[in-house]
Amino acid sequence: MLLLSTHLPLWAAMPNPAGSRGTENPYSTAELIPASVHDTILTDTLVVQLREVQVTAFNRPRRLMDVPGSITHIGSLTLERTAPAYNILPVLQHVPGVFAHQGATNTNRITIRGIGARVPYATGKIRAYFNNIPLTNTSGITFLQDIDPASIESMEVIKGPATGAYGAGLGGTIVMTARRPSVRSSGIQNQLQLGSFGLIRNSLVADLAGENSGTTFVYSHAQSDGYRQNNEYRRDAITSVSQLTRGDNTHLTLLIAFSSLKSHIPSSIDSLTFMEQPQNAAPNWLKTRGYEDAMRLLGGLNMVRMLHQNLVAEVSLFSLWHDEKEMRPFDVFYEDRASAGTRFNLRRQWNTGTRELEIIGGGEFLFENYLYSNYENIDGEGVEGVMISDNRERVGSYNIFLQGDASGYRWIWSAAINLNHHRLHYRDLFHTEENDLSGSYHYGLILSPRLGAAYRVNDLITLFATISHGFSPPSLSETLTPEGAINPDIRPEKSWNTELGIRGQVFENRLFFDVSFYHMRVQDLLVAERVGEDAWVGKNAGKSLHSGIEAELHWVLWHNRNSNGSPGNEWSIRANYAYNHFYFSDFTDLDQDYSGNRIPGVPRQVLLAGVHKRWNKGFDASLSGRHVGRMAMNDANTRFYGSYALFDIRVGYRIAEASRWATDISLMAENIFDRHHASMILVNAPSFGGSQPRYYYPGLPRHYRLLVRFSFR
């Protein structure tokens, strides 16, 4: 699905937050934005100029222009206008360097700079956080679909290892911030979506703001019949965010999020079915009426306390619980994850007026108890039989970091180092002592450095460069031998990433651009050799090279204001482009040498471009298109999926009265030329029993959505 509107980088158009240059007290907890300012942000698509974007990447709030590294910011306005129906993946398609496969409502895969492309059915080797709560489990799998889009205030995507602030993820880090009730006035908003294939989504948001506190409550319900067979979907989510400021030196945030999901699984299909009957489910998944039934709960408490004017401590406590049943043709799978942990840091700043120095030290500790078992699926009919396995993993991991940032004259320097340790204890609860496969695994200490620099050519243009180290720990399944025992010789994947970039805001702040060139070397590639329909054996098999170009451009072509100061006419464009040159430099698997082959699952080029027009009488319209280049489907590069282009259109009308209430109505048509395409490719799809390999997840044909949003403050 494409994003349907074009917005400029005033997504986070806010006053300088804590830690930005030129503030008397860089750590004041009074950084929260007055409600009146935020209301202007939500109702004013264009505020004469592109306002300075502020980001909190690497645990240090600062101007986007001053960040020595590749980062893309997405604000609340873009999220509200996009109004994703199921999860935030359509929003991430707007980030150059990020490619999201969307196989079904509960089957997806996100890659950053090609990392994670060969993970079969999930997002791996990429870290994510929601209000300092890690969404990446100890197996390295990230669950972005757990977060309701209506509860997100903003997002930041760090491309490349973010050593220091968020560990040292191999491909990058996605940081999400929950809605902040303290920046809003009290009010209520309801958003209803109706769409093709039985889509119904309703989100109710209530904000309660006090003098020193605020609470936001979000309830969302989404359901769909789906385009394909066995594709029904239902999800309910409740999110609560409470904020409290005590005096001038303490700020507390409490977050609780719960979701309940029931989603049927049509799975992937072979090439003949994809071309002739794409709405069909895979026969074995249809026969068993395969589904995922899951409940997820996460909670976190964050405290920021200013110890004195230039010394701040921040502590977060969090816990996550995940209970899931999955009906699959080959078995019935149960899992129960419970984890708890803490993140903390201490920041000290020295400011001489022309020079700044900041030191941040901290860490993250995470402990997880993971229970999972498999039961027989009798004749693949969806009837649960006897238990065939019962397992428990207890995992403890920690990373400790130290980061220093200095600025003076036109230079900004950033250096960080991260120390990580990960230990896993596996207990086989099913087999007898003779066949017990229990064991332990750890890969020792890993030290990951990062060095970045930015040079302000002038107030409008900045050059930056970084070099950083990242890694991805293997999951338990990747450490197992063919007999099922732990192989202690398996090593984590590691990478060195270097990049150069330029970003600027010119033509009286009407044009924003950001271009980066990167080169990443990955070694100790983990290869998942499939030994069964749902069984893999991992091994380190080689190296890969990831080089590319990422660019984004946002341009206000023309605008004016009405006589009463409200936004008038506007023309603006937005374009994102990524060129991906990813290949195996040294890779041998099952005695086959794949060196020099393209890495499958990532297109060579991706281009997203859109134009947005607003009239001074409340009407607006957007047209956007997305081109996805040719991609390999297997390591041998014997099969490729061709390029395709999708186009979307959106028209909307807004009625507002004295800034107290507003009604927005939007009609969206997506894939307007009805392009037959695959929205997800199953890389290295296997073949069992003489059947054809099932590479394809069909994308949606032409479809429509009607959105009605009412808000009162």
Stockholm file with secondary structure:
# STOCKHOLM 1.0

chainA/1-713         MLLLSTHLPLWAAMPNPAGSRGTENPYSTAELIPASVHDTILTDTLVVQLREVQVTAFNRPRRLMDVPGSITHIGSLTLERTAPAYNILPVLQHVPGVFAHQGATNTNRITIRGIGARVPYATGKIRAYFNNIPLTNTSGITFLQDIDPASIESMEVIKGPATGAYGAGLGGTIVMTARRPSVRSSGIQNQLQLGSFGLIRNSLVADLAGENSGTTFVYSHAQSDGYRQNNEYRRDAITSVSQLTRGDNTHLTLLIAFSSLKSHIPSSIDSLTFMEQPQNAAPNWLKTRGYEDAMRLLGGLNMVRMLHQNLVAEVSLFSLWHDEKEMRPFDVFYEDRASAGTRFNLRRQWNTGTRELEIIGGGEFLFENYLYSNYENIDGEGVEGVMISDNRERVGSYNIFLQGDASGYRWIWSAAINLNHHRLHYRDLFHTEENDLSGSYHYGLILSPRLGAAYRVNDLITLFATISHGFSPPSLSETLTPEGAINPDIRPEKSWNTELGIRGQVFENRLFFDVSFYHMRVQDLLVAERVGEDAWVGKNAGKSLHSGIEAELHWVLWHNRNSNGSPGNEWSIRANYAYNHFYFSDFTDLDQDYSGNRIPGVPRQVLLAGVHKRWNKGFDASLSGRHVGRMAMNDANTRFYGSYALFDIRVGYRIAEASRWATDISLMAENIFDRHHASMILVNAPSFGGSQPRYYYPGLPRHYRLLVRFSFR
#=GR chainA/1-713 SS CCCCCCCCSCTTBCSCCTTCTTCSSTTCGGGCCCHHHHHHHHHCSCCSSCCCBEECGGGCCEEGGGCSSCEEEECHHHHHHHCCSSCSHHHHTTSTTEEEEEEETTEEEEEETTBTTTCSSSEESCEEEETTEECBCTTSEECGGGSCGGGEEEEEEEESCCTBTTBCCSSEEEEEEECCGGGSCSEEEEEEEEEGGGEEEEEEEEEEECSSEEEEEEEEEEEECCSSTTCCEEEEEEEEEEEEEETTTEEEEEEEEEEEEEEECCCCBCHHHHHHCTTCCCHHHHHHTCEEEEEEEEEEEEEEEEEETTEEEEEEEEEEEEEEEEEETTEEEEEEEEEEEEEEEEEEEEECSSEEEEEEEEEEEEEEEEEEEEEEEGGGSSCEEEEEEEEEEEEEEEEEEEEEEEEETTEEEEEEEEEEEEEEEEEESSSCGGGCCCEEEECCCEEEEEEEEEEESSSSEEEEEEEEEEEECCCHHHHBCTTSCBCTTCCCEEEEEEEEEEEEEETTTTEEEEEEEEEEEEESCEEEEEEETTEEEEEECEEEEEEEEEEEEEEEEEEEECTTSSEEEEEEEEEEEEEEEEEEEEEEETTEECTTCBCTTSCSEEEEEEEEEECTTSEEEEEEEEEECCEECSTTCCCEECCEEEEEEEEEEEEEETTTEEEEEEEEEESTTCCCCEEEECTTCCCCTTCCCCCEEECCCSEEEEEEEEEEC
#=GC SS_cons         CCCCCCCCSCTTBCSCCTTCTTCSSTTCGGGCCCHHHHHHHHHCSCCSSCCCBEECGGGCCEEGGGCSSCEEEECHHHHHHHCCSSCSHHHHTTSTTEEEEEEETTEEEEEETTBTTTCSSSEESCEEEETTEECBCTTSEECGGGSCGGGEEEEEEEESCCTBTTBCCSSEEEEEEECCGGGSCSEEEEEEEEEGGGEEEEEEEEEEECSSEEEEEEEEEEEECCSSTTCCEEEEEEEEEEEEEETTTEEEEEEEEEEEEEEECCCCBCHHHHHHCTTCCCHHHHHHTCEEEEEEEEEEEEEEEEEETTEEEEEEEEEEEEEEEEEETTEEEEEEEEEEEEEEEEEEEEECSSEEEEEEEEEEEEEEEEEEEEEEEGGGSSCEEEEEEEEEEEEEEEEEEEEEEEEETTEEEEEEEEEEEEEEEEEESSSCGGGCCCEEEECCCEEEEEEEEEEESSSSEEEEEEEEEEEECCCHHHHBCTTSCBCTTCCCEEEEEEEEEEEEEETTTTEEEEEEEEEEEEESCEEEEEEETTEEEEEECEEEEEEEEEEEEEEEEEEEECTTSSEEEEEEEEEEEEEEEEEEEEEEETTEECTTCBCTTSCSEEEEEEEEEECTTSEEEEEEEEEECCEECSTTCCCEECCEEEEEEEEEEEEEETTTEEEEEEEEEESTTCCCCEEEECTTCCCCTTCCCCCEEECCCSEEEEEEEEEEC
//
